[in-house]
Each structure stands twice: as structure tokens, then as C-alpha cells.
Amino acid sequence: MNEESDLHSPPINATWKTFESAVAAKAARPKRDPISFPKVTTQEFLDRTRRSRTGIEPDVNAGVSAIQRAMDEAVRKCPSTKFVLTGYSLGAWVVDKFLLTDARRRPLVLAAQLYGDPQWNDPGKGQGLAVILGRGLRTHYPPFPDRVQSLCNHRDPICGTGYRAGTLDLTLRLGDALKEVKCPGHTHCYSGRSTTQGGRFLASRVNADWNNRTYRLTCDDIVSKAVPVTVRNGKGTARGSGIGDYDRWQVQIQRIAQGTVPRLGDVTAVLFSCSPQPSNFRLQELRVYRTTDGREVGRTPTFQVDELSPQYQPDTVRFSKGRLLADVKFYGPGDSHATGPSILRHVTWRWDGRRFVKQSEIDAGKPERTDLSRHRVTVDGIGPLRMGMTRSEAEQAIGSRIPEGPGGPDCKDLSIEGGPDGLLLRFSSDDRLVAISVLSPASISTASGIQRGSTREDVLATYAGEIEEPSTDEIVFTPSGAQFQGKVITFAMDNNGKVDRFIAGEEKFAVALPCGSD
């Protein structure tokens, strides 16, 4: 866990290099300010956790204070300064603590990138060393996910992805954590795709600060001519003669989603909530801007309904396959302001070259929840889930939410709300289901009956003649049928020659490492 918090930290250096080159042509040249604080080894962390009530909190707090001093000095010299933060290992813990405890300075932070965080907390994938030893910050992880991206390599003992629950695996993990970190090769090292992704993430938040700028809105066509609204930290107020028969509009940003649209390139959708005052209603407006320079390109058309205005579900707004998607709830005949809308529909918009137009509006209903632990995995899916489905289609198919989570530049491994634990769905960057992973503690098997704990001999005998280049660590089943072309199941073996985990799906993505790993 020894944190390299100065200029000699390889992941911080690599992230800075990518970040600096990505923003240099679009913004004022950024300035780097290394933060120094006490260095703590993993052995010291373990010893002090056992002996002291405070553990290494004094060292973490020293790091938080160092961030605060650096920010105050920068703001003193230039009051309009904004910040991005990068933390590796113990430095990631420091950034977590700063963001959670410093409400006054937090609005100045546009984004934060974390690597190998001891506070990592994703029950579907693993928990950081601080969390499992009772030093967790006890909050949603990552903190403020709209501004924070966290990456954890598979079997990184500090952040814990890929380790099983239980005493035996904890002993193995602590042994791994105490080994000297020598890069490259160690799982606690971050470079290449991880740091490139991290630098680009930070740059995307700097090039256009969506939570602090002036927009032009109509409050969902309450007025015909858009009026300027300046938002600060995602909130703003519109006043004046152009807002209709109201004293003011209270405006709040509910969702920021980024993607790519044909003929437009990289774009950002911003969902606004607008509450005219005095009134007892709230309206929404969804507009799209160019990510690189913030110029508006269009908005979704107002829903033409006789009832009360429908409500976007903010966390569902996203781009997929060049389209803009959202779940929207509409009011039915028996609904009111008090009860809220009850009719859920999946809505898709496409860019026709001039504006966004509605492509489809499908009733979602409320499907019965599918217990996937009762189904078996194939190269095509599991139960009602099929490769190629969007996340929205997958949620509809199984009747459960698939919450957003951390990942890599090409894909994300997402768990299902309500389980089963150890089953992860891998979605590509263009929102397609491309693979399904089975990890500890899941006991789900393949269609042929192979599961975690099956022996190497079981796998080879079951898939005889369809195994490609078996090795000590991995066995890849490549079905011969033409209908399965391009799909595989990869079995990762443990040191005892038994299946530790497996992943099925498209060959490019069916790799037994988490998305975001080197």
C-alpha cells in the first residue's frame, strides 16, 4: 500500500501525461501540484489497524490537509481555479476522504481518478483492504460517481477485485499485499490502457464543465424563446421578462451522459429539471451538446400528451449504438401529482441530420423478476438474457435493475440488483451485452454442467475436440457450430487445477480479467 505521492509515481505520471495532452488544445494549460503526505506500507497499515483505534487515519487526514492547503494557495493566486484530482493506493483513500468531508472545497473539483483504492467497495466484485478490515468510509462507492472514476486490477490485493470471501482467501490476499510492488507485472501496478482511460476521463470533465456554465432553456416549452440560465454546481435560477408569468425558474441538472452519435461525433446529453415559481409542478428538458466545445446541437422534442407532463428517469438517460435513450414514466387516467406517473416506457431518439426525432416508444410494464441462479450459462447468454442486448433490454428481460459501475475503456462488468452474487454482466462501450462472468460465490454452471470447482479433467472431457490451446491457467472452449462462430467460454484455473471462474460470450470480450485491468 506504500503510496508514491510525489513526482515519482508511475500511474500519476502516466495519467498526467494523457490528461495534459488532451486538454492543452482546448483549455488553459493545466498546472500540476504534487501532494506530499506520510508514506505507509501495507505492513504498517495492518499493524496499526490491529493495535490502534485510529489506525492510519492521522496519515490519511494529513493527506486531506495537504490537498486543502494546495487548493487554497491556488485559489488565492487565481480565484477562478478549478481542480482535478488523481490518487493511487493510499492517495486514492485520501481523495475519497477529502471529497466526503470537505463540502466547502468539493465544488471546485471537476473530477477525480482513482487507482487501486483500499476503499474500493463493490460487493459483486470485491472490497478494498480498508473495507474488509473495518476501516471503510461507509458510503456509496465511488463517492460522487458523476465526478469520480475508480479502476481496480483483477487480483489487486489492495482494492480486492477477484478475491473470494472467507478466511482462506483473506490469508492468501494478505500474503499478496505484503509482497513488494515491482512494476510492471504486479497487480497493484497501473499503466497503459488504465492510465490512458484515467487521463481522458479527467480531460473530458475539464474541456466542458457541465455543472458550471450558462445554458439556454425553455422550461420544456413553457416559453417559445430560450432564456439564459447560469448554473453553479448544477443549480441555477432564471429571472426576468422572458420566463412567462412566473417570478423565477429553479433549475437543476439531473443527469449528464456522454456518447457518440453518427454525423455528430462525441456528444453530451444534459437533463434539466425546471420548477417555475410560484407553482406546484416540475418539468424536464433534455438537451445535447458537443463534448469538445459545449456547443448545443439539439434537444429531444416535448412529449405531446393530454395528461400531466411525463417524467424522465434520470439514471436511465444514455447513448447506445448512436441513439439517445431514456426510460420515461407517463401519467395514466388514475394518476395524479400525489401518486405520480405509473406507465413506464422505453424511449429512443435518433439524429436525422438536423434534429433529434423520436424513433420508438415501447411500453415497459413490470416484468416478473427472473432468478438467474436457476439457469445455465451458454455462449449466447443465460435464461432470458441474450448477447447483444442493451442494458435497458436486459433489465426488462430479467425484471431487475443493472446499476452503473466502474469499468474500463472498452467494457464494464455490472452486477444485478438483488443478485445472484458472483454473476457479472459485461457490457461493451456501445452498450451491448457481450459476455457473462461467473465468479465466487456463484455456483451457476454452463449448459454442459461445468461450474466453479470442476476439475481440469472434467473440462477437457466435457468439451473434447473443441478446446483451443489449453494451458495451466486457462482453458478456452470454442464451439464448432457455425451458429456459435466468434463465441467462446474461457475457464480460469486455480493452483489446484480446478475452475476458479469462467466467462462466456464474444471472443474479444470473453477474457477472464475485469474490464479496466491491464
N, C-alpha and C positions, 0 to 999 in steps of 0.2 A: 504494500500500500504506500510505499515511500513516494511521496508526491514531488515531482520535479516542477516546482512552481516558478522557475526563473526562465531565462532565455535559452536554457539547455534542454528543455522538454521537447522531444521529437514530435508528439502529437499536436502540441500547441503551436510549434513552429510550422508544421505542415498545414494546419488549419489556417494560420495567419497568412501564409503564402497564397493559398487559394482565395481566401477572403479578400486580401488586398488587391489581387489582380482582377477579381470580379467586380469590385466597386470603384476602381480607380478611374474608369472612363465615365462613370455616371454620377459620382458624388465627390465632395471634397476629400482629399487624400486622408485616409484614416491614420490615427496615431496609436501606436501600441504602448501599453503601460503594464509591464510585468508586475505581478503581485507576489510579494515575498512573505512567508509565514513559516512557523516551525515545521520541520520535516519529521514525519512519524513513520517508523517501519511497521510492518504487519505484526511482528513480534511485540513491539511496544504497545500497539493497539490491543492485542489480545491480553497482555499482562495487565495493562491499566484498566481494561474493561472488567477483569476479574477482581482487581484489588480496590478500585476506586469507584465511588458513586458517580463521579463526573466523567470518568473515562478520559477521552481525548477532547472533550468539549472545550476546554480552555484553548487548545490549539486551533480548533475549528473557529471559535469566536475571535481568535487573533487574526485569522484569515478574513473573517467578515469585517473586522475593524479596518484591515488593510484596504479592502475594497472601498469602504466608505471614505477613508482618507483620500484615496486616489481620485474618487469621483468628485469629492468636494473641492479638491485642488483644481481639477479640470474645469468644473463649473465656475469657480472663482475667476479663472482666466477667460472663460468663454461661456456665458450663461446659457447659451442655446445648445450646449454639447449633449449628444445622445450617446448611448453605450451599447456594445455587445460584449458578452462575457463567454469565456471558454474555460472549462475546468476538466482536469484529468485526475482520476483516482481521488485522493483526499481533496484536491482542488474542486472536484465536482460536488463533493459534500459541502464544501464552503459556499459554493454558489447556491446550492439548494437552501442552506440556512439563511443566506443573505436575502434571497427572494421571498422567503416565507416570513421573515421577521422585520424587514425594513420597508414598511409601507410608504414612507416618505420618498425614498430614493428609487424604489422599484419602478415607478412610471417612466423614469429616464432610461430604462433598459429596453431596447428594441427586441433583443433575442439573446438566448444563451444556448451554447452547445456543450454537452457533457459526454465524457467517455469513461467507461469502467467505474461507474459510480457505486460506492459502498451502500448508498441509499436506494439503489435500484429496487423497485418493488412491483413485480408483475407475477402474481401467483400462477398464471398459466405458463410462465417460462422460467421463473426463478426469482430469488430475492438476494439483495446485497448482503455482504458480511455484517454491516452495521445493523441491518434489519433483523437478521436471524439471531444476533447476539443481544437483542433488546435495546439497541441504540438507534432505532429508526425514528424518523421525524414524524411518523404517524399522520401522514397526509396523502392525498391523491398523488400518484407519481406518473409522469414527472410533474412538478409544481407548475401551474400556469402553462398547460400543454400547447396553448396557442402561440406561446413565445419560446418554449423550451423543447429542444430535441436531445434525446439521450440514446447513445449506442452502447451495446454490450456484446462483446465477442462470445461465441459459444465456448463454454467451459472456462471463462474468465473467473477465477475463484473470488475475485473482489466483488464483482457485481452479480455473479452467480447463475447466469443463464446456463441451462443444461445439466445442473446438478440435481440429483433426486433428493427428496425429503428423507430424513431418517438419520440415525446415529452413524451408521457405516459410511454413508456418502459425506456426511459432515466431517468425519475424520479424514477421509481422502481429500476433501476440499481444503481443509486447514493445512494439510501437508503441501498441497499445491500452492497455497497462498504464501507459505513460508519460503518457497524456492526463490532464488534470486531472479529478478526480472532482467532477462537479456534479450534485446530486440535485434533483428526480427526473430520470430519463432515462438515467443511466449504468448500465451493467450491474453495477457494483460497489456499487450502492445497494440497500438492503433496507428495505422498508416494507410497509404493507398486509397482505396475507394472510400473507406470510412472518413478519413480527414478531408478528402475532396468533397464528400457529401456534406460534412460539417461546415466547411468554409462557404460552400454555395448556399447552404441554409441561412447562415448569418447574413450573407450578401443580399439574399432575396428580401430580407426584412429591412435592410438599410436603403436599398435602391428606391423603395417607396414605403414610407411609414404610414401604413393604412389607418392606424389608430390616432394619428395626429396630422390632419390635413383638412383642407376645405373641399366639400362636395357640393354638388347642385342637385336638389331633391324636390319632388312634388308632393311628398307625403302620400304616395300611391294615388296620384292624380286628384287630390283634393283641390289643387290649383293646376292650371294648364301650363304655366311657365315656371320652370325650375328656379328655386331660390338658393342662394349660397348658405351653407351651414358649416361652420368650423367646429370640428370635433377635437377634443383633447382627451387623451387616454380613453378613446372610444365613445365619448359622450359630448353632446353639444346642444345648443339652443338656437332656434331661428326666431327672429322678431321682425317686425316691420309691416308695411302695407301689402307685401306680396304673398302673405300666408293665409289669406282668407279672413273670415270673421272670427279670428282667434287672437288671444294675447300673445301666444308663443307656441312653438313646437318643441317638445322634448325629444331629442333624437339619440339613439344608442345603437352602436354596431353590435350585432348578434352573432355574426359568423364571417370569417374570412377564409376563402377556399381558392386554391390555385390549381391550374391545369393547362392543357394545351388544346386549342381549337383550330381546325383547318382554316387556312387563309388569314387567321389572326395571330397564330403563334402562342406564346406564353401569355396567359391572362389570369386575372384575379377577380373573383366574384365577392362582392360585399353585400351582406344582408343587413338592412337598416330597420329598426323599429321606430315608429314615429307616433307620438302621442300628442295630438293637438289639445291645448288647454285654453279655456276650461272645456272638458268633455269627459266621457266615461269609456272611450274606446281607444284602441291602439291599432295602427295599420303597419304594414311592412312593405318594403321596396327592395328589390334585388337588382343591383347594377353590376356591370362588368367593365373592367379596366385593363389596359395593357400593363403587364407586370413590370416591364423595364422602365417606363417613364410615368405611369399613373394616368395616362390619358384615357378618358371614358370612350368605350366602343359601343355600348348599348345597354339595354335593360330588358328584363322579362316583361311582357305585356300584363296589364291589370286583368285579373280574373273578372269576367262578366257574369255576375251572379245576382239573383234577386234577394238572397238572404244576406246575413252579415258577412263581411269580408273573411275569406279563409285565412288560415294561419300556417305559414311555413314552419316546419320543424327544423330549427337551426342546425343541429348537428348532422343533418342528412344532406345539406347543400354541398355539392361536389361536382367535379368534372369526371366523365368517363367516356372513353372512345370518342373524344371530340365533341361530346354533348354535355350540356348542363343539366343536372338532375337535382330533384328535391322531393321529399315527402311533404304533402300539404294536407291539412285537415279542413274539411268543409262542414258548414252548418247544415244539418238536416231539419225537417219540419218540426221536430220536437225539441230542438236545441235552442239554448238561449245564452246570453252573456254569462249567466251564473253557472250553467253546466258546461259551457264550452262546446266546440265542434266535435262531432263523433265520427265523421266519414273520412277515412284515410285514403288518399290516392297518391300513386307514384306519378310524378310529372316530369317530362323530359322536354328540353328546348334545344333547337339546333340553330346555327348561324346560317342564314340564307345568302350571305354576301352583303346585306345591308342592315339587318337587324336580327334579333333573336325571335324565333317563332315557335309556338308550341307544337311539338311533334307527337306527343302522346300523353294521355291522362288515364291511368288504369286504377280501378278500384282495388284497394289492398285487402279490405276486410280484416279479419283477425284469425289467421290460421291456427290450428291446433299445434302446440309445441311438439317437435319430434325429439325423441330420446335417441340420440345418435350412438349411445353406448350399446344399443341393441343391434346395431348394423355393422357391416364389414366393409373394409376399405378395398377399393379396386383402383386401377389406373384412371378410371373415368369419374370416380367420386366416392361418395358414401351416402347411403339412404337416398333422400330426395336431392342431395347436392350433386351438381354436375360441373365438371371442368368447363370454364368459360363463362360461368355465371358472374354477374356483377355482385357487389356486396349487398345491394338492396334486394336483388333477386334471391340471393342466398338467404337473407333474413326472412324474406317472405316464404321461402320454401320450407324452412325449419321452424318458423314461428318464434324466433328468438333474435335478440339484438346481437350484432357482432361489433363491439365497440372499437373505436380507433385505438391504435397503439403504436409504439416505436417500431422502426424498421430500417431498411437500407435504401439505396438509390433505386433498386430495381423491384423491390417487393417488400411486403410486410407480413409477418406471422401474427395472426389475430386469434384470440380465444373467443369462445362463445359465452355469452352471458348466461350463467346458470350451469355451465359445464357441457360435456364432461371434461374434467381436469385432464390435462395431458394431450388433448386433441387440439391442434392448431390448424387454422386455415390460412394458406399462403395466397395472398392477392398480389398481382403484378402492379406496376406503377400506373397502368392504364385500367385498373380496377377489374381485373379478371381473376377468377379462382383458377390457380394454375397448379396447386399441389396441396396435399393434406398430410400432416405430420402426426405421428403417434409417439408420445414421449411418456416418461414416468409422470403419474402413476397409472395411466390408462392401460386397460387390458384388452383393448379393441384389436381384432385380428384382421388379416387380409381375407379375401374370399376363399383362399385355399387353406386357411386355418393357422398361418404363421403369425405369431404375436411376440411381444417383448418376452424374453426368456427362452424362446425357441433356440435350439442349438444350430450351429453351423451346418451340421449334417442334415438336420431337418430341412433347412432352407435349400441346400443343394439337391436333396432327394425330391422335394416338392416341385422345384422348378427345373428339373433335369433337362438339359438341352436348350434352355433359354436363359442361361446365366452368362453374363459378359465379364471376363477378366476378374474372377473372384480374388480378393486379397485378404490379408489378415484383418484389416479394419472395415472393409465394406464389401458387400455382395450386391450386384445390380441385376435385377430380373428384368429382361427385355422381352415382353410377349411377342410371339411371332405373327399373330394375326394381323392382317392389313388394317383392320379397323382400329388397332391399338398403336399404329405407327407413330413414333415420336413420343411415346409414353413409357415410363419405367417405374419400378419400385426399388428404392435404394435402402438396403438394410445396413445400419451401422452396428458393428460388433463390439462387445466389451472385451476385456483382457482374458475372460474365461471362455471365449468362443461362443457367447450367446448374444442374441439380438438385444441391443440396448435401446434402439429406437428405429423407426423406419419412416419413409416419406414416399408418397405415390403421386404421380402426375406427369406434367410435361417434363421431358428430359432436361431441358435447360434449367428448370427450377427445382427438380427433384433431387436436391443436394442436401445431405444430412447436416447442414450447418444453418444457424439462424440467419435471416436476412440482416444485412449490416455487418456480418462478420468478414474478416479478411480471409 
